[in-house]
Structure formats: C-alpha cells, structure tokens
Amino acid sequence: MSPLEYDPAPGDNTADHGGGDTQDSVLVHALSGLGPNGKRTIRYFDDIRTPAHETADFQLVESLRQAMAELGDCLGATPVSCRHANHVNVFSALGAAPSQTIGQTRGGVDRGSYNQIVELAPTLFSVNIVPPGQSGLVNAALLAQIEAQSGAQQRMTMDQAHLTDQLELYERFEYKPMPFTLAEVMAAQ
C-alpha cells in the first residue's frame, strides 16, 4: 500500500479538499462501473475465485442475504427487539469531557453517533440525535467539576452541560426536533 499523500491529491479516488473525487466516491465509481473520467473501472465486485461473473447488484443482494442470515430471529418489526446486551460503544470527547459509554443502560446500540433525518416533501420535517453531546462547550472549571463528581451527581452535571442529555433518547431509537428553516432556528433562540 502506498503512503498517504495529502497535497496534491494523487489520484481519482482520493481527497482533493472540496472537489468531486473524495474517498467516498470510490464506492460510487465501483457501483457505477465508471470512474470520474467516464471510463470503465476495474470490476470490483467480480470474485476471481469463481468461474461466474459477479456484478455489483449480485454482491449487494448476497451481502444483504448474509446479513439477514446472521441476524436470524433478530429481524423484528422495530429495532428495539434487536439488541445485543454485551455491545457498548465508548465515544471519546472532542473537547474537554470524559469519554461516554453508549449502550449500557438499554443493551447494545450499534449505529453512528450522530443521526439526522430531514424530509423535504410532502412536508418539511427534521429531527436529529447526538448522544456524545457537545463536549466542545466544556470549559476548564466545568471539566474540574465533572471530574470531581461521580455517579448520579456527575450524570446530572453532564446532562446539564448537554454531554449526556440525549443518550437515553438515542438508546430508545428516538429523536429530538431539529430546527431547519430560518423561522424554526429563530424561534429556537
């Protein structure tokens, strides 16, 4: 594997600080079969160990089948029925705050630490959830207070500092309203 090169971007599928050829585009190019220049790319989904020619569609369907088989009886009407009690995520704070363990209070939660839903039609609807909180708002005095506390007292202080106040919503697969339009943002201030 070649070493990382940040400036200038070395190829079609590496970061170029704002253009259309970011690392996320590798998947788009692989799925479409075309690179950013419109030329055919390598057949990323063809398993060369088999005589058949596997397509992206075939591999995507097979991946879903494998995931469903592994989930087994866990496939329920709601995600709440599919919890793994031993799974927890520990998030390190971005600023001055203790790391947080997500998944302890209600069993395993295995998804991103920031979830956002925006529906533009037929009606405007927006919600989000940020269980690791806003650690960037913790100053030295508040950090010292949090570190000196423990148990319920520490949790209450962290909730008030917006570090853990969304954790229980997240673990219940619930969301909080997210101001989206200018009027909603102004009303929330």
Backbone as a ProteinNet text record, in pm:
[ID]
protein_1_A
[PRIMARY]
MSPLEYDPAPGDNTADHGGGDTQDSVLVHALSGLGPNGKRTIRYFDDIRTPAHETADFQLVESLRQAMAELGDCLGATPVSCRHANHVNVFSALGAAPSQTIGQTRGGVDRGSYNQIVELAPTLFSVNIVPPGQSGLVNAALLAQIEAQSGAQQRMTMDQAHLTDQLELYERFEYKPMPFTLAEVMAAQ
[TERTIARY]
84.5	0	88.8	57.6	141.3	111.8	207.3	185.8	80.3	18.3	-83	-17.9	-78.1	-31.5	-150	-136.2	-249.9	-255.6	-144.3	-144.5	-32.7	-54.6	-185.9	-242.2	-370.6	-434	-371.4	-329.9	-257.7	-343.5	-473.3	-549.3	-696.4	-771.7	-913.3	-998.5	-959.5	-1044.2	-987.7	-909.6	-854.9	-897.3	-886	-935	-863.5	-939.5	-879.2	-933.9	-976	-1017.5	-1128.9	-1237.8	-1354.7	-1407.1	-1333.7	-1382.2	-1472.5	-1504.5	-1595.3	-1529.3	-1398.5	-1327.6	-1276.8	-1364.6	-1324.8	-1324	-1274.2	-1265.2	-1402.1	-1508.5	-1642.3	-1678.7	-1617.7	-1654.2	-1603.6	-1514.3	-1467.3	-1585.6	-1673.8	-1790.3	-1881.8	-1902.7	-1987.9	-1928.4	-1798.9	-1733.3	-1741.8	-1722	-1728.4	-1868.4	-1970.7	-2108.7	-2148.4	-2107.4	-2146.5	-2062.1	-1941.3	-1851.6	-1775.4	-1795.7	-1728.8	-1649.4	-1530.9	-1450.3	-1494.7	-1431.7	-1470.5	-1450.5	-1364.2	-1341.3	-1437.7	-1531.3	-1629.6	-1583.6	-1458.1	-1406.6	-1442.5	-1448.8	-1478.4	-1369.9	-1413	-1318.3	-1296.1	-1214.6	-1190.8	-1323	-1344	-1465.7	-1448.4	-1476.6	-1454.4	-1534.8	-1647.5	-1738.1	-1724.6	-1642.6	-1626.3	-1529	-1576.5	-1492.8	-1410.7	-1282.7	-1197.4	-1173.7	-1216.8	-1200.8	-1312	-1413.4	-1524.4	-1528	-1585	-1594.3	-1701.8	-1799	-1907.3	-1857.8	-1931.8	-1901	-2001.3	-1956.6	-2046.5	-2051.8	-2173	-2194.8	-2211	-2213.3	-2237.6	-2373.2	-2475.8	-2610.3	-2610.2	-2544.1	-2537.5	-2471.2	-2358.5	-2284.9	-2363.8	-2435.1	-2516.5	-2628.6	-2695.2	-2802.1	-2744.6	-2630.9	-2568.4	-2527.6	-2477.5	-2439.3	-2560.6	-2671.9	-2794.5	-2843.5	-2834.8	-2875.8	-2789.5	-2659.6	-2570.1	-2601.3	-2625.4	-2657.7	-2786.6	-2887.3	-3014.6	-2997.6	-2915.2	-2891.9	-2822.3	-2727.2	-2657	-2748.1	-2839.8	-2932.5	-3034	-3071.5	-3164	-3294.2	-3327.5	-3453	-3454.3	-3343.1	-3334	-3412.4	-3451.9	-3526.3	-3668.9	-3696.8	-3829.3	-3892.9	-4010	-4083.2	-4014.8	-3943.7	-3873.6	-3730.8	-3639.8	-3501.8	-3490	-3588.3	-3583.1	-3574.7	-3635	-3633.9	-3498.9	-3410.5	-3281	-3169.6	-3147.2	-3042	-2944.8	-2821	-2718.1	-2665.3	-2698	-2670	-2522	-2433.7	-2291.9	-2223.8	-2297.2	-2235.1	-2248.5	-2138.5	-2138.3	-2037.8	-2061	-1969.1	-1913.3	-1784.9	-1723.7	-1679.8	-1733.8	-1701	-1606.7	-1495	-1404.4	-1458.2	-1445.2	-1493.6	-1405.9	-1468.1	-1391.7	-1319.2	-1376.3	-1317.1	-1283.9	-1296.4	-1262.8	-1382.9	-1393.3	-1501.9	-1464	-1519.8	-1490.2	-1548.4	-1489.5	-1545.8	-1681.1	-1768.9	-1901.5	-1922.8	-1989.3	-2024.5	-2170.3	-2195.8	-2331.1	-2371.5	-2487.3	-2537.3	-2547.2	-2498.9	-2502	-2641.9	-2721.9	-2848.9	-2957.7	-2952.3	-3060.7	-3010.2	-2889.9	-2836.6	-2764.2	-2722.4	-2637.5	-2702.9	-2628.1	-2670	-2553	-2573	-2462.7	-2500	-2482.4	-2504.1	-2426.2	-2426.4	-2349.8	-2384.3	-2288.7	-2309.7	-2385	-2410.5	-2494.7	-2594.9	-2722.5	-2828.5	-2913.6	-2943.5	-3024.4	-3120.1	-3244.1	-3344.3	-3404.8	-3403.3	-3465.7	-3556.9	-3683.2	-3778.5	-3821.6	-3801.1	-3833.2	-3972.9	-4028.6	-4161.6	-4232.3	-4358.7	-4454.4	-4454.5	-4408.8	-4397.3	-4253.6	-4211.2	-4076.6	-4073.6	-3983.3	-3973.5	-3825.6	-3777.3	-3637.3	-3618.4	-3540.1	-3505.6	-3359.6	-3299.6	-3165.6	-3142.7	-3028.3	-2988.5	-2836.1	-2775.2	-2629.5	-2592.6	-2586.1	-2563.9	-2430.9	-2321.2	-2199.1	-2203.2	-2306.3	-2322	-2232.2	-2219.3	-2147.1	-2023.9	-1926.5	-1810.6	-1727.4	-1743.9	-1669.1	-1710.1	-1823.7	-1871.9	-1825.1	-1742.6	-1696.5	-1568.8	-1574.5	-1454.4	-1379.5	-1266.4	-1181.6	-1253	-1328.2	-1398.4	-1504.7	-1581.5	-1684.9	-1622.1	-1512	-1443.3	-1396.3	-1338.9	-1294	-1411.5	-1525.8	-1645.8	-1691.5	-1696.6	-1738.7	-1643.7	-1512.1	-1412.2	-1417.2	-1458.1	-1464	-1588.3	-1686.3	-1811.9	-1810.6	-1911.9	-1929.2	-2077.4	-2110.7	-2246.6	-2352.7	-2465.7	-2581.5	-2550.2	-2468.1	-2431.9	-2354.2	-2257.4	-2180.4	-2271	-2359.8	-2451.4	-2540.8	-2591	-2677.2	-2600.2	-2476.6	-2394.4	-2366.3	-2336.6	-2309.6	-2435.5	-2551.7	-2678.2	-2700.2	-2677.8	-2698	-2600.3	-2483.1	-2382.8	-2405.6	-2515.7	-2551.7	-2449.9	-2391.8	-2299.5	-2371.2	-2467.5	-2534.6	-2686.1	-2738.2	-2883.3	-2960.2	-2891.9	-2960.8	-2936.7	-2860.5	-2821.3	-2940.3	-3032.6	-3146.3	-3237.5	-3257.8	-3336.8	-3271.6	-3142.1	-3067.1	-3083.7	-3071.6	-3080.6	-3221.7	-3322.1	-3460.7	-3498.4	-3401.3	-3424.2	-3524.5	-3512.1	-3596.8	-3510.4	-3576.3	-3506.8	-3563.1	-3489.9	-3539.4	-3562.4	-3655.4	-3678.7	-3551.7	-3530	-3414.2	-3462.7	-3439.5	-3478.8	-3409	-3486.9	-3431	-3451.6	-3572.8	-3598.7	-3548.5	-3533.1	-3490.4	-3584.8	-3715.7	-3814.8	-3799.7	-3774.3	-3757.1	-3629.9	-3522.7	-3398.1	-3415.3	-3481.3	-3502.4	-3593.3	-3694.4	-3786.8	-3716.8	-3615.3	-3547.3	-3443.7	-3412.1	-3309	-3363.8
-117.2	0	123.1	218.5	338	431.9	515.6	608.1	713.2	769.4	872.9	1000.9	1061.3	1189.2	1284.8	1394.3	1483.8	1595.6	1656	1764.8	1743.2	1747.3	1743.7	1601.8	1588.9	1457.1	1373.2	1248.4	1168.1	1097.4	1086.3	1009.1	1043.3	969	996.5	973.6	882.3	844	884.9	989.5	1035.5	1178.8	1221.1	1353.4	1463.3	1560.1	1676.9	1804.7	1797.3	1914.2	1994.3	1929	2002	1964.5	1890.2	1852.8	1731.2	1675.6	1562.3	1427.4	1423.9	1296.3	1261.7	1263.3	1228.6	1077.8	1031.2	887.8	821.1	893	835.6	800	867.2	842.6	707.8	642.3	510.5	415.2	415.8	327.5	364	492.4	535.7	487.7	503.9	458.9	307.6	235.7	89.7	42.8	103.4	63.5	95.6	211.2	251.1	181	139.4	77.9	180	308.6	416.1	503.5	542.7	634.4	778	874.6	1014.8	1069.6	1004.1	1046.2	980.1	897.2	830.9	698.8	662.1	535.3	421	298.8	179.6	159	118.6	91	-59.4	-97.1	-238.5	-299.3	-424.1	-492.4	-529.9	-435.9	-452.5	-567.3	-602.1	-697.7	-839	-857.9	-989.8	-1071.4	-1182.7	-1270.8	-1357.5	-1329.4	-1400.9	-1546.3	-1585	-1724.4	-1813.7	-1755	-1834.3	-1820	-1918.9	-1907.6	-1808	-1780.8	-1687.8	-1543.5	-1455.8	-1312.8	-1244.1	-1208.3	-1145	-994.6	-942.6	-799.2	-730	-598.6	-519.5	-555.8	-565.2	-599.5	-735.5	-831.7	-965.5	-960.4	-891.6	-885.8	-810.4	-706.1	-632.6	-720.5	-793.3	-883.2	-993.7	-1051.1	-1155.9	-1102.9	-981.8	-921.6	-905.5	-861.8	-847.4	-983.2	-1083.7	-1218.6	-1269.7	-1247.6	-1290.9	-1217.4	-1085.8	-1007.6	-1056.8	-1084	-1134	-1270.6	-1356	-1488.3	-1476.4	-1383.6	-1365	-1305.3	-1219.2	-1160.1	-1261.5	-1355.9	-1462.5	-1409.5	-1451.5	-1412.2	-1266.4	-1198.6	-1059.4	-964.9	-1011.8	-926.5	-910.7	-799.7	-775	-654.3	-619.7	-505.5	-373.3	-369.1	-246.1	-282.1	-185.1	-212.2	-245.1	-204.7	-227.6	-376.6	-460.1	-603.8	-667.5	-593	-647	-578.7	-623	-566	-674.8	-641	-731.7	-675	-739.7	-686.6	-661.3	-731.7	-716.5	-610.1	-540.8	-445.1	-302.5	-237.6	-97.6	-22.8	104.8	191.1	293.7	318.4	423.3	534.1	654.3	768.9	861.5	892.4	990.1	1128.6	1216.8	1353.3	1427.7	1520.2	1603.4	1714.7	1758.8	1865	1812.4	1899.1	1861	1798	1668	1596.5	1449.5	1380.6	1237.1	1159.5	1045.3	956.7	907	873.1	825.8	685.4	605.1	470.5	470.9	433	431.5	286.3	251.4	117.1	44.1	104.9	37.9	30.5	134.8	140.8	54.9	30	-44.3	-156.5	-198.7	-303.3	-243.1	-325.9	-283.4	-188.6	-89.4	5.5	18.3	-23.2	-23.2	56.8	186.7	275.2	403.5	491.6	614.4	698.6	781.3	864.1	992.9	1021.1	1134	1083.3	1096.5	1053.5	1174.4	1194.7	1308.7	1262.1	1308.4	1279.3	1411.5	1437	1556	1510.7	1546.6	1516.5	1649.3	1664.6	1791.2	1791.7	1674.9	1670.1	1545.7	1543.8	1649.9	1763	1737.1	1844.9	1848.6	1963.8	1977.7	1920.1	1827.2	1757.7	1730.9	1762.6	1736.5	1703.4	1598.8	1555.7	1509.8	1506.6	1450.4	1401.5	1337.6	1291.2	1286.2	1335.7	1340.7	1288.8	1156.9	1105.3	1143.7	1162.5	1202.4	1345.9	1420.8	1556.1	1659	1771	1885.8	1912.4	1824.3	1834.3	1959.6	2022.9	2144.7	2262.2	2250.9	2360.3	2348.7	2251.9	2230.8	2311	2403.2	2480.3	2411.7	2467.7	2404.7	2391	2493.4	2488.6	2378.7	2368	2264.8	2125.9	2111.9	1983.9	1941.5	2034.4	2003.3	1959.6	2027.2	1990.4	1848.8	1817.8	1685.1	1578.2	1604	1506.3	1482.6	1584.3	1571	1494.6	1480.8	1415.1	1268.8	1195.6	1058.1	1022.7	910.3	858.1	953	958.9	1037.6	1186.6	1234	1377.7	1413.8	1329	1353.9	1349	1251	1238.2	1360.7	1412.9	1531.1	1652.5	1669.4	1780.8	1765.4	1642	1618.3	1639.9	1600.8	1627.2	1776.7	1853	1998.3	2065.1	2005.8	2059.4	2008.8	1939.1	1882.6	1781.4	1706.6	1599.4	1465.4	1439.5	1309.7	1321.2	1441	1460.3	1393.4	1350.4	1284.4	1133.7	1084.8	944.4	849.4	873.9	783.1	784.8	902.4	908.9	821.8	836	760.4	610	567	424.7	370	458	415.6	434.7	469.2	496.2	609.8	713	831.5	950	1058.1	1176.1	1300.7	1410.4	1539.7	1628.1	1723.3	1812	1889.4	1911.5	1987.3	2108	2229.3	2348	2344.6	2368.1	2354.9	2483	2533.1	2655.4	2775.3	2888.9	3010.3	3046.2	3032.1	3063.7	2971.6	2840.6	2746.9	2778.3	2812.8	2847	2972	3073.3	3198.5	3173.2	3089.9	3060.6	2981	2905.5	2821.9	2899.4	3022.5	3100.4	3165.2
0	0	0	-82.8	-90.5	26.2	62.8	175.6	141.1	244.6	223.2	174	73.5	20.9	25.9	100.3	118.3	14.9	-18.8	-116	-215.3	-343.5	-407.5	-404.7	-432.4	-433.9	-543.8	-512.7	-610.2	-714.6	-696.4	-793.8	-795.5	-877.9	-898.5	-774.1	-687.7	-575.6	-440.7	-435.5	-308.7	-284.2	-159.6	-120.3	-195.8	-241.7	-306.6	-245.5	-121.6	-44.7	-111.8	-142.6	-189	-326.1	-405.4	-537.4	-531.9	-644.8	-651.7	-637.5	-624.5	-622.5	-483	-385.1	-249.2	-231.3	-118.4	-95.1	-98.6	-61.2	-69.6	-213.2	-308.1	-447.1	-497.2	-423.8	-465.4	-477	-375.7	-379.2	-496.1	-518.8	-630.4	-762.4	-779	-903	-917.3	-806.4	-812.2	-848.7	-788.4	-817.7	-961.2	-1010.6	-1146.1	-1252.4	-1213.8	-1310.8	-1392.7	-1359.4	-1433.3	-1337.6	-1377.6	-1298.7	-1320.5	-1252.6	-1266.2	-1407.5	-1485.5	-1624	-1721.5	-1668.9	-1754.1	-1811.9	-1788.2	-1840.7	-1746.5	-1802.2	-1723.6	-1618.4	-1498.6	-1391.1	-1379.1	-1284.8	-1253.7	-1208.7	-1235.6	-1191.2	-1043.1	-957.2	-813.8	-753.2	-810.2	-747.3	-801.9	-901	-960.9	-875.9	-821.8	-740.8	-835.2	-844.8	-941.3	-900.9	-780.5	-736.8	-791.7	-854.1	-907.9	-1059.6	-1129.4	-1275.4	-1320.5	-1233.3	-1271.1	-1267.9	-1332.8	-1331.6	-1238.9	-1117.9	-1020.6	-1044.2	-1044.7	-1065.1	-930.6	-933.2	-811.9	-753.1	-838.4	-789.9	-720.7	-782.4	-723.6	-586.1	-576	-449.2	-342.2	-380.2	-283.9	-228.5	-316.3	-271.9	-183.8	-222.5	-141.7	-4.3	0.2	128.9	219.1	161.4	240.3	289.2	203.8	244.9	360.4	351.1	458.4	588.5	579	699.4	762.3	679.2	731.6	797	737.5	795.5	930.8	941	1067.7	1174.4	1132.8	1229.4	1279.1	1193	1232.2	1289.1	1410.5	1475.6	1518	1503.5	1546.8	1455.6	1337.4	1245.5	1296.7	1360	1415.4	1350.5	1399.6	1344.6	1378.7	1492	1531.1	1572.2	1564	1605.5	1754.2	1834.3	1978.5	2010.3	1925.8	1951.8	1919	1858	1816.6	1895	2014.6	2098.3	2140.8	2144.5	2191.7	2322.6	2432	2565.1	2590.4	2525.1	2553	2467.2	2382.7	2291.4	2344.6	2367.7	2407.3	2320.8	2301.2	2228.3	2325.2	2320.3	2401.4	2307.1	2329.9	2246.1	2320.8	2261	2318.9	2288.5	2385.4	2366.8	2266.6	2193.2	2100.9	2175.5	2284.8	2365.5	2503.4	2601.8	2739.4	2806.8	2800.4	2867	2877.8	2975.9	2988.1	2870	2841	2739.4	2788.2	2694.1	2730.2	2677.1	2756.3	2714.4	2673.6	2549.7	2497.1	2476.9	2529.3	2515.6	2647.7	2756.9	2886.2	2944.5	2928.9	3000.3	2938.1	2805.2	2741.7	2653	2670.8	2583.8	2464.9	2374.8	2264.6	2167.3	2126.6	2024.2	1928.3	1803.3	1709.4	1584.8	1594.5	1480.1	1504.3	1407.2	1416.3	1538.2	1580.2	1698.4	1666.5	1539.6	1501.8	1398.8	1430.9	1339.4	1306.2	1179.6	1134.6	1026	1035	932.9	888.8	759.6	703.1	591	599.7	493.5	433.1	304.8	238	178.1	150.9	91.6	140.5	153.9	124.2	228.1	349.6	447.8	497.6	543.2	596	736.8	759.4	887.1	914.1	1033.1	1062.8	1210.1	1235	1369.9	1369	1486.8	1497.6	1639.4	1660.3	1792.5	1793.5	1900.8	1913.9	2053	2070.9	2205.7	2270	2195.7	2265.7	2317.1	2280	2332	2267.2	2337.4	2284.9	2370.5	2363.7	2451.4	2427.5	2313.5	2285.6	2371.4	2441.8	2525.5	2671	2701.1	2838.6	2861.5	2958.6	2991.5	3106.3	3146.5	3247.6	3381.7	3422.1	3551.1	3551.8	3442.9	3434.8	3429.2	3355.8	3349.7	3488.6	3565.3	3701.4	3788.3	3772.8	3848.8	3812.9	3683.4	3637.1	3689.8	3680.3	3723.5	3874.5	3951.5	4097.2	4142.7	4055	4091.2	4046.6	4090.6	4045	4050.1	3987.3	3992.2	3939.8	4012.4	3969.7	3962.9	4055.2	4056.5	3929	3890.9	3769.4	3646.6	3641.3	3527.2	3515.7	3629.2	3626.8	3572.8	3618.6	3569.3	3420.6	3377.5	3236	3151.6	3203.3	3133.2	3117.1	3224.5	3220.5	3124	3107	3014.1	2871.8	2848.7	2717.3	2667.3	2760.3	2722.1	2711.3	2799.6	2803.1	2796.5	2776.4	2783	2669.6	2563	2451.8	2449.2	2544.2	2545.3	2554.9	2645.9	2661.5	2539.7	2478.9	2354.8	2247.3	2232.3	2132	2153.3	2276.5	2305.2	2286.4	2287.9	2261.3	2113.9	2029.4	1887.4	1869.7	1951.4	1941.5	1901.1	1863.4	1814.5	1879.9	1867.9	1914.2	1791.5	1801.5	1687.1	1652.1	1525	1479.9	1400.5	1451.7	1373.6	1237.7	1132.1	997.7	916.9	916	841.1	921	855.6	923.8	1036.5	1012.7	1115.9	1236.7	1213.5	1323.7	1403	1333	1401.1	1485.4	1430	1504.9	1626.2	1612.9	1722.8	1833.1	1800	1898.8	1980.2	1940	2011.1	2135.8
[MASK]
+++++++++++++++++++++++++++++++++++++++++++++++++++++++++++++++++++++++++++++++++++++++++++++++++++++++++++++++++++++++++++++++++++++++++++++++++++++++++++++++++++++++++++++++++++++++++++++

